[in-house]
Amino acid sequence: MCQKAQFLNLPLEQPTVPKPLKCDALDYTHFQRKPVLRFQFTKDQAEIIRNFILNLDNQASEFDIQEKQSFQDQRFTESITSRNAYLNH
C-alpha cells in the first residue's frame, strides 16, 4: 500500500559522551544512529492507513481474544506440533 519506503538513520545522543579537554565537534562521538523505516503513502491511501493505525490497539485486543482460544490445529494432539501447524497454515 505504500508508495515509497526507505531506511533513515535517526541521530540519538550517546548515553555517555567522552569529555576531552577540547570538544572534537565530531558527530559520532556525541550521537549514535538508529535505523528507522520511513513509509510514504499516496494521498488516497493515507486516510486508510491513518484509520488502521488509530484503531491498532482495538484490533490487537480483538485478535488476541478471538485467536488465543483457537491457536491450535485440531489435527494434531501434541501442543507444540498443533501450534506450529496452525501458524504455518
Contacts in CASP RR format, 6 or more apart in sequence:
PFRMAT RR
TARGET T0000
AUTHOR 0000-0000-0000
METHOD contacts of the structure
MODEL  1
MCQKAQFLNLPLEQPTVPKPLKCDALDYTHFQRKPVLRFQFTKDQAEIIR
NFILNLDNQASEFDIQEKQSFQDQRFTESITSRNAYLNH
1 41 0 8 1.000
1 45 0 8 1.000
1 48 0 8 1.000
1 49 0 8 1.000
2 39 0 8 1.000
2 40 0 8 1.000
2 41 0 8 1.000
2 45 0 8 1.000
3 40 0 8 1.000
3 41 0 8 1.000
3 42 0 8 1.000
3 45 0 8 1.000
4 39 0 8 1.000
4 40 0 8 1.000
5 37 0 8 1.000
5 38 0 8 1.000
5 39 0 8 1.000
5 40 0 8 1.000
6 37 0 8 1.000
6 38 0 8 1.000
7 35 0 8 1.000
7 36 0 8 1.000
7 37 0 8 1.000
7 38 0 8 1.000
8 35 0 8 1.000
8 36 0 8 1.000
8 37 0 8 1.000
8 38 0 8 1.000
9 33 0 8 1.000
9 34 0 8 1.000
9 35 0 8 1.000
9 36 0 8 1.000
10 33 0 8 1.000
10 34 0 8 1.000
10 35 0 8 1.000
10 36 0 8 1.000
11 27 0 8 1.000
11 31 0 8 1.000
11 32 0 8 1.000
11 33 0 8 1.000
11 34 0 8 1.000
12 31 0 8 1.000
12 32 0 8 1.000
12 33 0 8 1.000
12 34 0 8 1.000
13 30 0 8 1.000
13 31 0 8 1.000
13 32 0 8 1.000
14 29 0 8 1.000
14 30 0 8 1.000
14 31 0 8 1.000
14 32 0 8 1.000
17 29 0 8 1.000
17 30 0 8 1.000
18 29 0 8 1.000
41 49 0 8 1.000
52 59 0 8 1.000
71 83 0 8 1.000
71 86 0 8 1.000
72 79 0 8 1.000
72 82 0 8 1.000
72 83 0 8 1.000
72 86 0 8 1.000
73 82 0 8 1.000
73 83 0 8 1.000
73 85 0 8 1.000
73 86 0 8 1.000
73 89 0 8 1.000
74 82 0 8 1.000
75 82 0 8 1.000
75 85 0 8 1.000
76 82 0 8 1.000
76 85 0 8 1.000
END
